[in-house]
Amino acid sequence: MALTKFNYNSFDVTPAASKALAFNSDADGLTTMAGSSQILIKTLTASSSATLSFVHGSSDVVLDDTYPIYKFVFNNIHPQTDDKDFTFQGSIDAGSSYGVTTTSTYFVSGHGEGDDAWDAGNPAYDAPIGSGYPDWHLEQETSFQTIADRIGSNADQCASGELWLFNPSSTTFVKQFMSRASCYYSYDYEFNIYAAGYFNNTNDVDAIQFKMNSGNIDAGTIKLYGIKDS
């Protein structure tokens, strides 16, 4: 079988504006297509992990003004210990410390496996089940922000969702975030959880860390994406 060698100058591999290269069945095998605006930057996988950290400039992580919006997708987060909260915080010193002053809001709605609607099935602001549990909103605090609470540790229990971080490199504005999660509670409830807020600091946020409020992250993945042209 003979091999045909093409002169590289015979191909125009310059993509059109806002397009990317792709293969097709044409003679030259190349075409242009719409490029994705969502770029996968890094995947971290938990295995009895105390923390999972995304630090700009470390381990191929990008978290600067390359993208105006960053999205973290957390999938099947499973706590090592029952009835624990999944949380995050930011850093302004490349991960040396985490605890940027934060103000946030938090609300939930839920439904049980026994067809019982928690709080009459209505969304409720920052409403823990029972007494003795913390508030999950922050009021100018440096604590970690909860984005999925009271996750069960049974083999089939977990939480999944996404966290959006806007303009983390801005030195003019505070850094706003919002999240949404689906959570399998330790009490056999499904909860739809929303959190939103801001890091009240005009320094650039260059690292984000995730952890449980107690115990390790037994399993799960977190993916970091950059959203371009947004």
N, CA and C of each residue as an Amber inpcrd file, in Angstrom:
protein
   690
   0.8510000  -1.1880000   0.0000000   0.0000000   0.0000000   0.0000000
   0.8840000   1.2350000   0.0000000   0.6140000   2.1270000  -0.9070000
   1.4000000   3.3550000  -1.0170000   0.8460000   4.4280000  -0.0850000
   1.7460000   5.2350000   0.4310000   1.3560000   6.3590000   1.2680000
   1.4760000   7.6350000   0.4730000   0.4900000   8.4750000   0.5830000
   0.5090000   9.7600000  -0.1090000   0.9180000  10.8410000   0.8760000
   1.9250000  11.6050000   0.4980000   2.4110000  12.6790000   1.3580000
   1.9400000  14.0130000   0.7950000   1.2760000  14.7780000   1.6210000
   0.7630000  16.0740000   1.1980000   1.7000000  17.1760000   1.6690000
   1.8380000  18.1690000   0.8610000   2.5630000  19.3600000   1.2690000
   1.7150000  20.1180000   2.2830000   2.3350000  20.4510000   3.4210000
   1.5400000  21.1180000   4.4540000   0.9770000  22.4470000   3.9740000
   1.5880000  23.0380000   2.9570000   1.0770000  24.3110000   2.4330000
  -0.2220000  24.1410000   1.6580000  -0.6000000  22.8760000   1.3880000
  -1.8290000  22.6440000   0.6320000  -3.0680000  22.7020000   1.5090000
  -2.8770000  22.8260000   2.8150000  -4.0050000  22.9000000   3.7380000
  -4.1050000  24.2950000   4.3380000  -5.3000000  24.8130000   4.3570000
  -5.5640000  26.0620000   5.0730000  -6.1620000  25.6740000   6.4180000
  -5.3490000  25.7050000   7.4570000  -5.8030000  25.2520000   8.7730000
  -6.1140000  26.4170000   9.6940000  -6.2720000  27.6120000   9.1410000
  -6.6380000  28.7720000   9.9380000  -8.1460000  28.7880000  10.1250000
  -8.6330000  28.6150000  11.3320000 -10.0880000  28.5870000  11.5250000
 -10.7050000  29.9560000  11.3050000 -11.9670000  29.9430000  10.9070000
 -12.7010000  31.1920000  10.7630000 -12.9580000  31.7900000  12.1310000
 -13.3440000  33.0620000  12.1420000 -13.6060000  33.7420000  13.4090000
 -14.6420000  32.9750000  14.2170000 -14.3530000  32.7790000  15.4940000
 -15.2500000  32.0820000  16.4330000 -15.5160000  30.6410000  16.0270000
 -14.6150000  30.0520000  15.2200000 -14.7610000  28.6720000  14.7860000
 -13.5590000  27.8570000  15.2540000 -13.7370000  26.5320000  15.2340000
 -12.6550000  25.6200000  15.5680000 -12.5220000  24.5940000  14.4560000
 -11.3860000  23.9040000  14.4070000 -11.1740000  22.8770000  13.3940000
 -11.8420000  21.5740000  13.8010000 -12.3470000  20.8540000  12.7720000
 -12.9340000  19.5420000  13.0140000 -12.6910000  18.6750000  11.7930000
 -12.8060000  17.3610000  11.9690000 -12.6490000  16.4340000  10.8610000
 -14.0050000  16.1300000  10.2320000 -13.9740000  15.9030000   8.9040000
 -15.1840000  15.4460000   8.2150000 -14.7790000  14.4730000   7.1050000
 -15.6930000  14.1520000   6.2060000 -15.4350000  13.1520000   5.1650000
 -14.9480000  13.7680000   3.8630000 -14.6530000  15.0490000   3.8430000
 -14.1310000  15.6750000   2.6280000 -12.7450000  15.1360000   2.2900000
 -12.2940000  15.4780000   1.0850000 -10.9940000  14.9750000   0.6350000
  -9.8590000  15.4090000   1.5630000  -9.9260000  16.6480000   2.0500000
  -8.8640000  17.1060000   2.9540000  -9.1430000  16.7630000   4.4130000
 -10.3550000  16.2830000   4.6830000 -10.6840000  15.8110000   6.0220000
 -10.8750000  16.8800000   7.0630000 -10.8930000  18.1530000   6.6870000
 -10.9830000  19.2410000   7.6480000 -12.1550000  20.1560000   7.3390000
 -12.7210000  20.7120000   8.3920000 -13.7620000  21.7190000   8.2420000
 -13.7060000  22.6390000   9.4490000 -14.5460000  23.6400000   9.4570000
 -14.6610000  24.5020000  10.6330000 -16.0240000  24.3010000  11.2610000
 -16.0700000  24.4670000  12.5650000 -17.3260000  24.3220000  13.2870000
 -17.2940000  25.2720000  14.4710000 -18.4480000  25.4790000  15.0340000
 -18.5410000  26.3670000  16.1890000 -17.7340000  25.8020000  17.3430000
 -16.8610000  26.6010000  17.9030000 -16.0610000  26.1700000  19.0420000
 -16.8520000  26.2500000  20.3380000 -16.4670000  25.4390000  21.2970000
 -17.1360000  25.4460000  22.5870000 -16.7230000  26.6610000  23.3970000
 -17.6700000  27.2550000  24.0930000 -17.3410000  28.3820000  24.9720000
 -16.9790000  27.9080000  26.3660000 -17.1230000  26.6060000  26.6170000
 -16.8240000  26.0360000  27.9270000 -15.5860000  25.1630000  27.8100000
 -14.5200000  25.5360000  28.5140000 -13.2400000  24.8550000  28.3980000
 -12.9160000  24.1360000  29.7010000 -12.7340000  22.8210000  29.6310000
 -12.3550000  22.0590000  30.8200000 -10.9070000  22.3830000  31.1840000
 -10.6970000  22.8130000  32.4060000  -9.3660000  23.1800000  32.8830000
  -8.7410000  22.0820000  33.7320000  -9.5060000  21.5600000  34.6880000
  -8.9220000  20.6100000  35.6460000 -10.0100000  19.7510000  36.2790000
  -9.6940000  18.4790000  36.4990000 -10.5700000  17.5620000  37.2270000
  -9.8450000  17.0510000  38.4660000 -10.4920000  17.1500000  39.6080000
  -9.9640000  16.5800000  40.8460000 -10.9070000  15.4710000  41.3120000
 -10.3260000  14.3650000  41.7450000 -11.0980000  13.2090000  42.1900000
 -10.8050000  12.9490000  43.6640000 -11.8570000  12.8790000  44.4620000
 -11.6960000  12.6380000  45.8950000 -11.5230000  11.1550000  46.1750000
 -10.6590000  10.8570000  47.1260000 -10.4970000   9.5100000  47.6310000
 -10.0930000   9.6310000  49.0960000 -11.1090000   9.7100000  49.9420000
 -10.8960000   9.9860000  51.3650000 -10.0430000  11.2410000  51.5280000
 -10.4640000  12.3100000  50.8520000  -9.6820000  13.5480000  50.7900000
 -10.1900000  14.5640000  51.8000000  -9.2700000  15.1580000  52.5470000
  -9.6480000  16.2040000  53.4930000 -10.0960000  17.4530000  52.7580000
  -9.4040000  17.7970000  51.6730000  -9.7370000  18.9810000  50.8770000
  -9.4640000  18.6940000  49.4080000 -10.1310000  19.4460000  48.5410000
  -9.8160000  19.4940000  47.1170000  -9.6400000  20.9690000  46.7620000
  -8.4530000  21.3280000  46.2590000  -8.1140000  22.7420000  46.0550000
  -7.7130000  23.0100000  44.6140000  -8.2450000  24.1060000  44.0800000
  -7.8810000  24.5970000  42.7640000  -7.0910000  25.8910000  42.9620000
  -5.7930000  25.8450000  42.7050000  -4.9040000  26.9830000  42.9500000
  -4.3240000  27.4460000  41.6220000  -4.5300000  28.6990000  41.2930000
  -4.0240000  29.2230000  40.0240000  -2.5090000  29.0240000  39.9120000
  -2.0830000  28.5030000  38.7460000  -0.6660000  28.3070000  38.5050000
  -0.1020000  27.0290000  39.0590000  -0.9290000  26.2350000  39.7310000
  -0.4860000  24.9730000  40.3060000  -1.2140000  23.8150000  39.6360000
  -0.4660000  22.8130000  39.1950000  -1.0470000  21.5980000  38.5940000
  -1.9720000  21.9340000  37.4270000  -1.5300000  22.8550000  36.5830000
  -2.2500000  23.2450000  35.3520000  -3.5690000  23.9730000  35.6170000
  -3.7870000  24.4460000  36.8080000  -5.0140000  25.1800000  37.1140000
  -4.8930000  26.6240000  36.6140000  -5.9380000  27.0870000  35.9520000
  -6.0510000  28.4820000  35.5270000  -7.2140000  29.0990000  36.2860000
  -6.9610000  30.1640000  37.0140000  -8.0140000  30.8640000  37.7540000
  -7.6030000  32.3310000  37.8470000  -7.6420000  33.0010000  36.6790000
  -7.2380000  34.4030000  36.6110000  -8.1230000  35.1060000  35.5910000
  -7.6260000  36.1400000  34.9380000  -8.4580000  36.8770000  33.9920000
  -8.4950000  36.2410000  32.6030000  -7.9940000  34.9980000  32.4760000
  -8.1100000  34.2840000  31.2030000  -9.5740000  34.1270000  30.8150000
 -10.4250000  33.8530000  31.8050000 -11.8650000  33.7070000  31.5730000
 -12.6180000  34.6340000  32.5220000 -13.7110000  35.2360000  32.0690000
 -14.4910000  36.1110000  32.9450000 -15.3720000  35.3500000  33.9320000
 -15.6860000  34.0860000  33.6120000 -16.5360000  33.2680000  34.4710000
 -15.9120000  31.8870000  34.5960000 -15.9490000  31.3350000  35.7990000
 -15.4870000  29.9700000  36.0440000 -16.6320000  29.1590000  36.6280000
 -16.6970000  27.8950000  36.2170000 -17.7450000  26.9990000  36.7130000
 -17.1040000  25.7320000  37.2860000 -17.5080000  25.3910000  38.5120000
 -17.0960000  24.1450000  39.1420000 -18.2990000  23.1920000  39.1230000
 -18.1090000  22.0030000  38.6060000 -19.1660000  20.9940000  38.5960000
 -18.7550000  19.8780000  39.5600000 -19.5350000  19.6940000  40.6220000
 -19.2410000  18.6290000  41.5760000 -20.2400000  17.4950000  41.3740000
 -19.7070000  16.2800000  41.2960000 -20.4920000  15.1270000  40.8820000
 -20.3420000  13.9860000  41.8920000 -21.4760000  13.5280000  42.4260000
 -21.5090000  12.3880000  43.3570000 -20.5590000  12.5820000  44.5340000
 -20.6660000  13.7450000  45.1770000 -19.8710000  14.0080000  46.3670000
 -20.4330000  13.1890000  47.5330000 -19.5910000  12.3130000  48.0630000
 -20.0260000  11.3740000  49.0970000 -19.1660000  11.5810000  50.3450000
 -19.7820000  11.9150000  51.4790000 -18.9970000  12.1540000  52.6940000
 -18.5790000  10.8500000  53.3590000 -17.4560000  10.9120000  54.0360000
 -16.9930000   9.7470000  54.7830000 -17.8090000   9.5530000  56.0570000
 -18.3400000  10.6700000  56.5780000 -19.1150000  10.6510000  57.8170000
 -20.5430000  11.1120000  57.5200000 -21.5170000  10.4940000  58.1400000
 -22.9210000  10.7860000  57.8690000 -23.3070000  12.2000000  58.2950000
 -24.2460000  12.7820000  57.5330000 -24.9000000  14.0270000  57.9440000
 -23.9180000  15.2080000  57.9660000 -23.1610000  15.3730000  56.8640000
 -22.1600000  16.4360000  56.7990000 -22.4460000  17.3850000  55.6400000
 -21.8780000  18.6000000  55.7510000 -22.0860000  19.6570000  54.7620000
 -20.8950000  19.7510000  53.8180000 -21.1770000  19.9950000  52.5480000
 -20.1470000  20.2300000  51.5370000 -19.9640000  21.7380000  51.3950000
 -18.7270000  22.2230000  51.5220000 -18.4730000  23.6540000  51.6440000
 -17.3280000  24.0930000  50.7440000 -17.1990000  25.4310000  50.5720000
 -16.0700000  25.9770000  49.8230000 -15.6940000  27.3370000  50.3980000
 -14.4580000  27.7630000  50.0770000 -13.9870000  29.1070000  50.4080000
 -12.9410000  29.5290000  49.3890000 -12.6730000  30.8420000  49.3560000
 -11.7000000  31.3990000  48.4310000 -10.4210000  31.8170000  49.1340000
  -9.4090000  32.1040000  48.3160000  -8.1240000  32.5690000  48.8120000
  -7.6650000  33.7480000  47.9720000  -6.9920000  34.6910000  48.6010000
  -6.4040000  35.8220000  47.8670000  -4.8770000  35.7850000  47.9590000
  -4.3290000  34.6580000  48.4410000  -2.8780000  34.5280000  48.5570000
  -2.3940000  33.1810000  48.0150000  -2.9740000  32.7990000  46.8630000
  -2.5550000  31.5850000  46.1490000  -2.6450000  30.3300000  47.0090000
  -3.6810000  30.2650000  47.8310000  -3.9440000  29.0600000  48.5960000
  -3.1860000  28.9290000  49.8960000  -2.4430000  29.9560000  50.2840000
  -1.7560000  29.8950000  51.5770000  -2.7500000  29.8950000  52.7250000
  -3.8830000  30.5610000  52.5250000  -4.9540000  30.5810000  53.5230000
  -6.2830000  30.7360000  52.8080000  -7.3360000  30.2640000  53.4560000
  -8.6890000  30.3640000  52.9080000  -9.5720000  31.0000000  53.9710000
 -10.2340000  32.0700000  53.6160000 -11.0890000  32.7540000  54.5790000
 -11.3710000  34.1760000  54.1690000 -11.8270000  34.3680000  52.9120000
 -12.1880000  35.6960000  52.4430000 -13.5440000  36.0740000  53.0380000
 -13.6660000  37.2930000  53.5220000 -14.9160000  37.7550000  54.1300000
 -16.0720000  37.6020000  53.1460000 -17.1400000  36.9280000  53.5920000
 -18.2230000  36.5270000  52.6980000 -19.5790000  36.9080000  53.2780000
 -20.4680000  37.3660000  52.3980000 -21.8830000  37.5470000  52.7260000
 -22.6900000  36.7220000  51.7340000 -23.6810000  35.9680000  52.2330000
 -24.3780000  35.0350000  51.3480000 -25.8200000  34.8230000  51.7910000
 -26.5640000  34.1640000  50.9200000 -27.9340000  33.7390000  51.2030000
 -28.0640000  32.2700000  50.8340000 -29.0520000  31.5740000  51.4210000
 -29.1390000  30.1190000  51.2790000 -30.5980000  29.7040000  51.4680000
 -31.1380000  28.9690000  50.4890000 -32.4900000  28.4630000  50.7040000
 -32.6620000  27.1060000  50.0350000 -33.6610000  26.3710000  50.5170000
 -33.8350000  24.9740000  50.1310000 -35.3180000  24.6470000  49.9540000
 -35.5810000  23.5660000  49.2210000 -36.8960000  22.9160000  49.2280000
 -36.6450000  21.4120000  49.1840000 -37.5570000  20.6410000  49.7630000
 -37.2880000  19.2200000  49.8640000 -38.5260000  18.3560000  49.8460000
 -38.2660000  17.0600000  49.5960000 -39.3440000  16.0820000  49.5560000
 -38.7730000  14.7350000  49.9910000 -39.5270000  14.0080000  50.8360000
 -39.0290000  12.7680000  51.3970000 -39.4270000  11.5330000  50.6120000
 -38.6840000  10.4360000  50.8400000 -39.0110000   9.1700000  50.1850000
 -40.3730000   8.6530000  50.6150000 -40.8170000   9.0660000  51.7880000
 -42.1330000   8.6400000  52.2720000 -43.2540000   9.5550000  51.8110000
 -42.9970000  10.3670000  50.7590000 -43.9680000  11.3010000  50.1850000
 -44.3450000  12.4070000  51.1500000 -43.4370000  12.7160000  52.0680000
 -43.6860000  13.8280000  52.9820000 -42.8710000  15.0320000  52.5070000
 -43.5460000  16.1440000  52.3760000 -42.9120000  17.3620000  51.8910000
 -42.3870000  18.1570000  53.0740000 -41.0970000  18.3380000  53.1120000
 -40.5090000  19.1310000  54.1910000 -40.9490000  20.5800000  54.0580000
 -41.3500000  21.1820000  55.1560000 -41.8190000  22.5630000  55.1850000
 -42.9220000  22.7900000  54.1410000 -43.8330000  21.8220000  54.0770000
 -44.9820000  21.9020000  53.1610000 -44.5490000  22.0000000  51.7020000
 -43.3220000  21.5620000  51.4100000 -42.8520000  21.5650000  50.0300000
 -42.4620000  22.9200000  49.5020000 -42.4710000  23.9400000  50.3500000
 -42.1500000  25.2910000  49.8950000 -40.6770000  25.6020000  50.1270000
 -40.1030000  26.4380000  49.2770000 -38.7280000  26.8780000  49.5390000
 -38.6600000  27.5960000  50.8840000 -37.5870000  27.3640000  51.6040000
 -37.4210000  27.9800000  52.9190000 -36.0310000  28.5790000  53.0150000
 -35.9530000  29.7540000  53.5720000 -34.6800000  30.4410000  53.6930000
 -33.8680000  29.8760000  54.8330000 -32.6930000  29.3350000  54.5000000
 -31.6970000  28.9700000  55.5020000 -32.3040000  28.1810000  56.6480000
 -33.1410000  27.2130000  56.3420000 -33.9210000  26.5560000  57.3920000
 -33.3610000  25.1870000  57.7360000 -32.5890000  25.0730000  58.7970000
 -32.1060000  23.7620000  59.2300000 -33.2580000  22.8970000  59.7310000
 -33.0630000  21.5880000  59.6520000 -34.0520000  20.6630000  60.2140000
 -33.7020000  20.4470000  61.6770000 -34.5710000  20.8470000  62.5530000
 -34.3460000  20.6590000  63.9730000 -33.4960000  21.7620000  64.5690000
 -33.3170000  21.6920000  65.8540000 -32.5570000  22.7190000  66.5560000
 -31.0910000  22.3180000  66.6690000 -30.2690000  23.2810000  66.9680000
 -28.8570000  22.9920000  67.1960000 -28.0110000  22.9530000  65.9460000
 -28.5910000  23.2590000  64.7780000 -27.8280000  23.2510000  63.5360000
 -27.4800000  24.6780000  63.1380000 -26.3610000  24.8450000  62.4520000
 -25.8970000  26.1990000  62.1470000 -26.7090000  26.8560000  61.0420000
 -26.6450000  28.1680000  60.9990000 -27.1500000  28.8830000  59.8350000
 -26.1780000  28.6520000  58.6830000 -26.7190000  28.5590000  57.4750000
 -25.8580000  28.3000000  56.3280000 -25.6250000  29.5520000  55.4920000
 -26.2260000  30.6580000  55.8830000 -25.8300000  31.9140000  55.2470000
 -24.7010000  32.5360000  56.0730000 -23.9190000  33.3980000  55.4430000
 -22.8100000  34.0710000  56.1210000 -23.0590000  35.5680000  56.1360000
 -22.6760000  36.1920000  57.2230000 -22.8820000  37.6310000  57.3990000
 -21.5320000  38.2870000  57.6900000 -20.8100000  38.6310000  56.6320000
 -19.4700000  39.2020000  56.7620000 -18.5800000  38.2780000  57.5990000
 -18.5600000  37.0040000  57.2170000 -17.7940000  35.9920000  57.9340000
 -16.7320000  35.3890000  57.0340000 -15.7240000  34.7850000  57.6490000
 -14.6430000  34.1410000  56.9010000 -14.7700000  32.6240000  56.9260000
 -15.9210000  32.1280000  57.3620000 -16.1670000  30.6860000  57.3950000
 -16.3120000  30.1360000  55.9820000 -16.2310000  28.8140000  55.8620000
 -16.5230000  28.1560000  54.5910000 -18.0240000  28.2200000  54.3300000
 -18.3770000  28.4620000  53.0660000 -19.7690000  28.5580000  52.6610000
 -20.3110000  27.1760000  52.3090000 -21.4260000  26.7930000  52.9160000
 -22.0830000  25.5320000  52.5840000 -22.8020000  25.6480000  51.2530000
 -22.6590000  24.6160000  50.4080000 -23.4010000  24.5860000  49.1400000
 -24.2380000  23.3020000  49.0060000 -24.0710000  22.3530000  49.9220000
 -24.9410000  21.1760000  50.0100000 -24.8310000  20.6690000  51.4430000
 -25.9610000  20.5890000  52.1380000 -25.8720000  20.2930000  53.5670000
 -26.4690000  18.9470000  53.9260000 -25.9380000  18.3820000  55.0190000
 -26.4500000  17.1820000  55.6700000 -26.5380000  15.9870000  54.7190000
 -25.4740000  15.8020000  53.9400000 -25.4180000  14.7040000  52.9880000
 -25.2610000  13.3880000  53.7370000 -26.0000000  12.3760000  53.3040000
 -25.9080000  11.0760000  53.9390000 -24.6820000  10.3060000  53.4850000
 -24.2390000   9.3700000  54.3190000 -23.0530000   8.5700000  53.9970000
 -23.3890000   7.1420000  53.5880000 -24.6900000   6.8150000  53.4700000
 -25.0400000   5.4980000  52.9470000 -24.4600000   5.3300000  51.5490000
 -24.3090000   4.0950000  51.1100000 -23.6220000   3.8170000  49.8500000
 -24.2220000   4.5520000  48.6570000 -25.5390000   4.8200000  48.6940000
 -26.1860000   5.4440000  47.5340000 -26.4430000   6.9370000  47.7350000
 -25.9460000   7.5390000  48.7980000 -26.2420000   8.9410000  49.0840000
 -25.0790000   9.8390000  48.6510000 -25.4290000  11.0080000  48.0960000
 -24.4050000  11.9220000  47.5940000 -25.0530000  13.2690000  47.2890000
 -24.2410000  14.2010000  46.8110000 -24.7280000  15.5010000  46.3390000
 -24.0080000  15.8490000  45.0390000 -24.7260000  16.4930000  44.1260000
 -24.1580000  16.9330000  42.8540000 -24.6920000  18.3160000  42.5240000
 -23.9010000  19.0830000  41.7760000 -24.3650000  20.4160000  41.4010000
 -23.2540000  21.2250000  40.7630000 -23.4200000  22.5360000  40.8020000
 -22.4320000  23.4210000  40.1930000 -22.3250000  24.7300000  40.9750000
 -21.1340000  25.2910000  40.8840000 -20.8250000  26.5660000  41.5260000
 -20.2310000  27.4800000  40.4740000 -20.7570000  28.6970000  40.3530000
 -20.2810000  29.6910000  39.3930000 -19.5590000  30.8060000  40.1400000
 -18.3900000  31.1860000  39.6150000 -17.5970000  32.2730000  40.1900000
 -17.3570000  33.3100000  39.1040000 -17.6980000  34.5680000  39.3970000
 -17.6860000  35.6170000  38.3840000 -16.5140000  36.5800000  38.5980000
 -15.7610000  36.7960000  37.5210000 -14.6620000  37.7730000  37.5080000
 -13.7820000  37.6990000  38.7610000 -13.1680000  36.5590000  39.0170000
 -12.3710000  36.4220000  40.2340000 -11.1230000  37.3050000  40.2550000
 -10.6950000  37.7910000  39.0770000  -9.4760000  38.6080000  39.0270000
  -9.7530000  40.1040000  39.0810000 -11.0130000  40.4790000  39.2220000
 -11.3370000  41.9060000  39.2890000 -10.7050000  42.5460000  40.5230000
 -10.0890000  43.6880000  40.3220000  -9.5630000  44.4620000  41.4590000
 -10.4260000  45.6970000  41.7140000 -11.6220000  45.7100000  41.1060000
 -12.5660000  46.8120000  41.2840000 -13.7910000  46.3790000  42.0800000
 -14.3090000  45.1950000  41.7650000 -15.5790000  44.7580000  42.3420000
 -15.3840000  43.5720000  43.2920000 -16.4030000  43.3470000  44.1320000
 -16.4440000  42.1290000  44.9280000 -16.6070000  40.9440000  43.9790000
 -16.3610000  39.7290000  44.4720000 -16.4130000  38.5210000  43.6400000
 -17.6960000  37.7590000  43.9520000 -18.6200000  37.7490000  43.0220000
 -19.9110000  37.1190000  43.2510000 -19.8900000  35.6480000  42.8520000
 -20.6980000  34.8580000  43.5390000 -20.8200000  33.4360000  43.2400000
 -22.2640000  33.0040000  43.4250000 -22.6160000  31.9010000  42.7900000
 -23.9090000  31.2810000  43.0330000 -23.7830000  29.7890000  42.7640000
 -24.5970000  29.0040000  43.4640000 -24.5320000  27.5530000  43.3070000
 -25.9280000  26.9560000  43.3810000 -26.0220000  25.7610000  42.8210000
 -27.2400000  24.9810000  42.9430000 -26.8430000  23.5210000  43.0960000
 -27.5130000  22.8020000  43.9820000 -27.1630000  21.4100000  44.2360000
 -28.3990000  20.5490000  44.4240000 -28.2660000  19.2990000  44.0110000
 -29.2260000  18.2540000  44.3370000 -28.5760000  17.3880000  45.4040000
 -29.2680000  17.2270000  46.5290000 -28.6410000  16.5940000  47.6930000
 -29.5360000  15.4990000  48.2630000 -28.9520000  14.3270000  48.4670000
 -29.6470000  13.2170000  49.1200000 -29.3170000  13.2910000  50.6090000
 -30.2840000  13.8050000  51.3680000 -30.0850000  14.0200000  52.8010000
 -29.9240000  12.7090000  53.5630000 -29.3020000  12.8180000  54.7120000
 -29.1510000  11.6580000  55.5900000 -30.4920000  11.1550000  56.0940000
 -31.5310000  11.9830000  56.0400000 -32.8660000  11.6040000  56.4960000
 -33.7400000  11.0760000  55.3630000 -33.1150000  10.6680000  54.2610000
 -33.8150000  10.1250000  53.0940000 -34.7560000  11.1470000  52.4720000
 -34.2530000  12.3600000  52.3530000 -34.9400000  13.4310000  51.6390000
 -34.1240000  13.8230000  50.4200000 -34.8120000  14.2930000  49.3910000
 -34.1490000  14.9710000  48.2680000 -34.3180000  16.4670000  48.4810000
 -33.1990000  17.1930000  48.4320000 -33.2520000  18.6350000  48.6090000
 -32.6630000  19.3620000  47.4180000 -33.3510000  20.4200000  47.0240000
 -32.8960000  21.3320000  45.9800000 -32.3550000  22.5630000  46.6930000
 -31.0620000  22.8280000  46.5500000 -30.3870000  23.8150000  47.3880000
 -29.7800000  24.9250000  46.5390000 -30.0410000  26.1560000  46.9370000
 -29.4740000  27.3270000  46.2630000 -28.6530000  28.1440000  47.2600000
 -27.4960000  28.5990000  46.8070000 -26.6990000  29.5310000  47.6000000
 -26.1460000  30.5960000  46.6610000 -26.0040000  31.7970000  47.1720000
 -25.4150000  32.8830000  46.3840000 -24.8210000  33.8940000  47.3420000
 -23.8130000  34.6200000  46.8650000 -23.1980000  35.6080000  47.7250000
 -22.0200000  36.2720000  47.0600000 -21.1760000  36.8770000  47.8730000
 -19.9830000  37.5230000  47.3280000 -18.8490000  37.4890000  48.3400000
 -17.6360000  37.3910000  47.8060000 -16.4310000  37.6150000  48.5950000
 -16.2380000  39.1190000  48.6690000 -16.3200000  39.6500000  49.8570000
 -16.2940000  41.1070000  50.0300000 -14.8430000  41.6050000  50.0870000
 -14.1790000  41.5170000  48.9250000 -12.7720000  41.8820000  48.8250000
 -12.4750000  42.2390000  47.3740000 -11.7110000  43.2810000  47.1550000
 -11.3760000  43.6780000  45.7890000 -10.0250000  43.1380000  45.3370000
  -9.3660000  42.3250000  46.1520000  -8.1910000  41.5920000  45.6840000
  -8.6430000  40.4310000  44.7960000  -7.7640000  39.9700000  43.9260000
  -8.1360000  38.8590000  43.0620000  -8.1970000  37.5610000  43.8740000
  -9.2400000  36.7840000  43.6170000  -9.3780000  35.4540000  44.2260000
  -8.6930000  34.4660000  43.2900000  -7.6120000  33.8350000  43.7620000
  -6.7950000  32.9920000  42.8870000  -6.7520000  31.5300000  43.3120000
  -7.6190000  31.1510000  44.2330000  -7.7100000  29.7380000  44.6320000
  -9.0650000  29.4940000  45.2800000  -9.5850000  28.2820000  45.0770000
 -10.8430000  27.8490000  45.6830000 -10.6250000  26.4740000  46.2850000
 -11.0820000  26.2950000  47.5230000 -10.9470000  25.0090000  48.1980000
 -12.3170000  24.4760000  48.6020000 -12.4880000  23.1690000  48.4420000
 -13.7100000  22.4680000  48.8380000 -13.3840000  21.4730000  49.9480000
 -14.3260000  21.3110000  50.8840000 -14.1700000  20.3050000  51.9280000
 -15.5190000  20.0650000  52.5870000 -15.6060000  18.9760000  53.3710000
 -16.7650000  18.7530000  54.2170000 -16.5810000  19.5760000  55.4930000
 -17.6800000  19.9130000  56.1540000 -17.5450000  20.6760000  57.4020000
 -16.9400000  19.8390000  58.5190000 -16.9190000  18.5100000  58.3310000
 -16.2610000  17.6130000  59.2740000 -16.0170000  16.2920000  58.5540000
 -14.8520000  15.7060000  58.7610000 -14.5340000  14.4610000  58.0840000
 -14.0910000  14.6940000  56.6500000 -13.7940000  13.6100000  55.9500000
 -13.2420000  13.6950000  54.6000000 -14.3210000  13.5620000  53.5230000
 -13.9230000  13.9320000  52.3030000 -14.7310000  13.6300000  51.1170000
 -14.3470000  12.2170000  50.7050000 -15.2510000  11.2790000  50.8820000
 -14.9450000   9.8790000  50.6150000 -14.7520000   9.6250000  49.1200000
 -15.6070000  10.2160000  48.2790000 -15.5470000   9.9900000  46.8370000
 -16.2380000  11.1470000  46.1220000 -16.0330000  11.2220000  44.8120000
 -16.6530000  12.2510000  43.9940000 -15.6180000  12.9850000  43.1620000
 -16.0780000  13.7380000  42.1880000 -15.1950000  14.5310000  41.3420000
 -15.6550000  15.9790000  41.3230000 -14.6990000  16.8830000  41.1030000
 -14.9920000  18.2930000  40.8690000 -14.2430000  18.7110000  39.6130000
 -14.9590000  19.2720000  38.6650000 -14.3720000  19.7400000  37.4170000
 -14.4230000  21.2640000  37.3700000 -13.3360000  21.8800000  36.9450000
 -13.2610000  23.3280000  36.7750000 -13.2870000  23.6560000  35.2890000
 -14.2130000  24.5330000  34.8970000 -14.3310000  24.9910000  33.5190000
 -14.1350000  26.5000000  33.4560000 -13.5460000  26.9640000  32.3750000
 -13.5210000  28.3820000  32.0640000 -14.5610000  28.6680000  31.0060000
 -15.3060000  29.7550000  31.1860000 -16.3540000  30.1350000  30.2280000
 -15.8400000  31.3600000  29.4650000 -15.5340000  31.1800000  28.1920000
 -14.9800000  32.2870000  27.4070000 -16.0980000  33.0560000  26.7130000
 -15.7380000  34.2230000  26.1980000 -16.6760000  35.0650000  25.4270000
 -17.9510000  35.3490000  26.2110000 -17.8460000  35.4930000  27.5140000
 -19.0600000  35.7010000  28.3280000 -18.9870000  37.0480000  29.0180000
